[in-house]
Amino acid sequence: MLTRDDLIREYRTRSATFPALLLVYLIILGTMGATAFAII
């Protein structure tokens, strides 16, 4: 059974990693789009 502190800790670690993952994803999409645009 998870305690409230465990939930808060879990939420903090997830909320810390989610923007980083989103940023990396956007950068990858951006470079793919830029290279596709350069090829065309």
Residue frames as a rotation matrix with the C-alpha (Angstrom) as fourth column:
MET 1
0.576 0.818 0.000 0.00
0.818 -0.576 0.000 0.00
0.000 0.000 -1.000 0.00
LEU 2
-0.305 -0.678 0.669 1.33
0.659 -0.657 -0.366 3.40
0.688 0.329 0.647 -0.98
THR 3
-0.064 0.243 -0.968 1.45
0.858 -0.481 -0.178 6.09
-0.509 -0.842 -0.177 1.64
ARG 4
0.887 0.458 -0.056 0.69
0.383 -0.798 -0.466 9.71
-0.258 0.392 -0.883 0.86
ASP 5
0.382 -0.829 -0.408 4.39
-0.440 -0.551 0.709 10.59
-0.813 -0.091 -0.575 0.99
ASP 6
-0.431 -0.507 0.746 5.19
0.359 0.662 0.658 7.89
-0.828 0.551 -0.103 -1.55
LEU 7
0.368 0.670 0.645 2.54
0.893 -0.060 -0.447 9.28
-0.261 0.740 -0.620 -3.87
ILE 8
0.910 -0.054 -0.410 3.89
-0.069 -0.997 -0.021 12.80
-0.408 0.047 -0.912 -3.55
ARG 9
-0.033 -0.999 -0.004 7.45
-0.335 0.007 0.942 11.62
-0.941 0.033 -0.336 -4.16
GLU 10
-0.297 0.006 0.955 6.34
0.709 0.672 0.216 9.59
-0.640 0.741 -0.204 -7.18
TYR 11
0.716 0.654 0.247 4.42
0.665 -0.530 -0.527 12.56
-0.214 0.541 -0.814 -8.57
ARG 12
0.675 -0.516 -0.527 7.40
-0.344 -0.853 0.394 14.87
-0.652 -0.085 -0.753 -8.13
THR 13
-0.378 -0.863 0.335 9.81
-0.052 0.381 0.923 12.53
-0.924 0.332 -0.189 -9.93
ARG 14
-0.100 0.413 0.905 7.35
0.909 0.409 -0.086 12.02
-0.405 0.814 -0.416 -12.78
SER 15
0.880 0.470 -0.069 6.57
0.415 -0.832 -0.370 15.72
-0.231 0.296 -0.927 -13.14
ALA 16
0.334 -0.846 -0.415 10.33
-0.386 -0.524 0.759 16.38
-0.860 -0.094 -0.502 -13.20
THR 17
-0.570 -0.620 0.539 11.03
0.172 0.552 0.816 13.87
-0.803 0.558 -0.208 -15.98
PHE 18
0.241 0.774 0.586 7.97
0.768 0.217 -0.602 14.54
-0.593 0.595 -0.542 -18.15
PRO 19
0.852 0.071 -0.518 8.99
-0.182 -0.889 -0.420 18.03
-0.490 0.452 -0.745 -19.42
ALA 20
-0.162 -0.981 -0.107 12.48
-0.613 0.015 0.790 16.71
-0.773 0.194 -0.604 -20.19
LEU 21
-0.461 0.073 0.884 11.05
0.483 0.856 0.182 13.84
-0.744 0.511 -0.430 -22.24
LEU 22
0.623 0.773 0.121 8.71
0.575 -0.348 -0.740 16.24
-0.530 0.531 -0.661 -24.01
LEU 23
0.554 -0.503 -0.663 11.60
-0.519 -0.832 0.197 18.57
-0.651 0.235 -0.722 -24.79
VAL 24
-0.545 -0.773 0.323 13.72
-0.270 0.527 0.806 15.76
-0.793 0.352 -0.497 -26.25
TYR 25
-0.130 0.606 0.785 10.73
0.743 0.584 -0.327 14.58
-0.656 0.541 -0.526 -28.29
LEU 26
0.828 0.464 -0.314 10.16
0.201 -0.769 -0.606 18.08
-0.523 0.439 -0.730 -29.67
ILE 27
0.121 -0.878 -0.463 13.84
-0.658 -0.420 0.625 18.47
-0.743 0.229 -0.629 -30.52
ILE 28
-0.625 -0.315 0.714 13.82
0.194 0.824 0.533 15.16
-0.756 0.471 -0.454 -32.42
LEU 29
0.301 0.822 0.484 10.67
0.803 0.055 -0.594 16.14
-0.515 0.567 -0.643 -34.29
GLY 30
0.746 -0.044 -0.664 12.16
-0.177 -0.975 -0.134 19.56
-0.642 0.218 -0.735 -35.02
THR 31
-0.307 -0.936 -0.172 15.36
-0.538 0.021 0.843 18.15
-0.785 0.351 -0.510 -36.48
MET 32
-0.469 0.232 0.852 13.41
0.601 0.791 0.116 15.62
-0.647 0.567 -0.511 -38.55
GLY 33
0.631 0.775 0.033 11.19
0.594 -0.456 -0.663 18.41
-0.498 0.438 -0.748 -39.87
ALA 34
0.493 -0.523 -0.695 14.20
-0.470 -0.833 0.293 20.63
-0.732 0.182 -0.656 -40.60
THR 35
-0.603 -0.750 0.273 16.04
-0.208 0.478 0.854 17.90
-0.770 0.458 -0.444 -42.50
ALA 36
-0.135 0.651 0.747 12.90
0.829 0.488 -0.275 16.99
-0.543 0.582 -0.605 -44.45
PHE 37
0.806 0.438 -0.397 12.44
0.223 -0.848 -0.482 20.68
-0.548 0.300 -0.781 -45.30
ALA 38
0.067 -0.880 -0.470 16.11
-0.579 -0.418 0.700 20.93
-0.812 0.225 -0.538 -46.36
ILE 39
-0.620 -0.253 0.743 15.78
0.322 0.781 0.535 17.88
-0.716 0.570 -0.403 -48.62
ILE 40
0.271 0.787 0.554 12.67
0.928 -0.062 -0.367 19.30
-0.254 0.614 -0.748 -50.27
